[in-house]
Amino acid sequence: MINTILDTYINNEKGTDFTCYTPKGIKDLLHVLGDPHKQIKSIHVAGTNGKGTTCHILASVLKNAGYKTGLFISPHLLRINERISINLSEITDNELLFFLTKADKAAKELNITITYFDILTAAALCYFESKNVDIAVIETGLGGRLDSTNVIFPFLSIITDISLDHTHILGETIKKITGEKCGIIKPGVPVITTNENETVIEIIEKSAVMNGSPLYVMNRTFTAEKLQEENIAIKFRFTFNDTHPLIIETSLFPEHQIKNSAAAAAALMIMKKKGYTLITPEIIITTMKNITIPGRFQRLSSSLNVFFDPAHNISSLNNIIREIKIKFSGYKILLIMTMMKDKVTGPVLELLKSEKDNIIYFKSGDPREYLPKEKDFSLITDNRVLIINRIKSENLNKSIILFTGTFRIYGFASEAAKILEQDRF
């Protein structure tokens, strides 16, 4: 029933030609539903890379501090329910069906055009309001200014690192994309950013000034100085204004996750000063040390070096490939990839071709996927068994197997890891 409802709506996640990309539908829908977004406090997170990770870190710390915390993210790995959770427990099928049905009925009575993401956003906000969450952490789906989630008036806004992505919708330049992300900045609401590109910072600063919003910039207002590295774990010194520094350890990988952790820590410091007194340095440190986030350089096997990471643009792919080569020097790296056609820019294609002998390209059958030319990579196939057998032919004791390029192959990655582990013993 859940998919039956969702399948009746325009799903821009399945196509490259975006339609109805406007907040009008969601605003009208939420108004009929009682404007649930106006009844809850929220944190809004936009950016190209790291926004989902930052949301997970925030939700984890706030939960551990004792706050009932809603979390709305996208996309999902296996189940649509993953997108909506309270205290990191995903919404049940019955609850999701109830709130989707409620939103669906209202949309049909209004006779308005809304999207798949609109109705999920509406369901999430109604759910959070009904459960009286203390705070909801909301991740944008795409961009910011016109995103379905931009109906909220948050307590705090965060803009993580920005790079070229969704250029056919958000614009062909960093300046245009940044302008769209800045659409989440609201009058008087504090803004945190991890961006270091001066052009990006200048645009964010201008938007913050126009809105009268206090701006917190990494390496200006707050810092994260790397101290020590052991295996994947990294220790860094976090400072925020004149507060006492925190020594934080994280096992999130690759190294740019320090920035996402620092953005979350900065947000928590601001929240503490604004009345969220249950947040303590000890809870921040303990949570960040022990946190694991599904789908973010996630190890899929207990005995083999099989990982999944959703890197899908030039910045994230460069980072993950470079860091794996550094961390696992002496190991062979084998990438199993699928990418969406709108993600394969010139720089991405150049990077992939430079690694072509180490890439197996999986043709997943997704209507949005990029289809490479014959011989572009060491193996191009839609045959899952063939890919698994090709992986088995490697010296798995000295290999790093990374499934990457899109969230959409997480299911295959998990399946392959189980087979490889079973066959080994």
Secondary structure, DSSP 8 states (H G I E B T S, - for coil): -HHHHHTTSB-GGG-SS----SSHHHHHHHHHTT-GGGSS-EEEEE-SSSHHHHHHHHHHHHHHHT--EEEE-SS-SS-GGGGEEETTEE--HHHHHHHHHHHHHHHHHHT---BHHHHHHHHHHHHHHHTT-SEEEEE-SS-STT-GGGG---SEEEE----S-SHHHH-SSHHHHHHHHGGG--TT--EEE----HHHHHHHHHHHHHHT--EEEBTTTEEEEEEEEETTEEEEEEEETTS--EEEEE--SSTTHHHHHHHHHHHHHHHHHTT-TT--HHHHHHHHHH---TTSSEE--SSS-EEEE---SHHHHHHHHHHHHHHTTTSEEEEEE--BGGG--HHHHHHHHHTGGGEEEE----TTB----TTSSSEEES-HHHHHHHHHTS-GGGEEEEEES-GGGHHHHHHHHHHHHHHH-
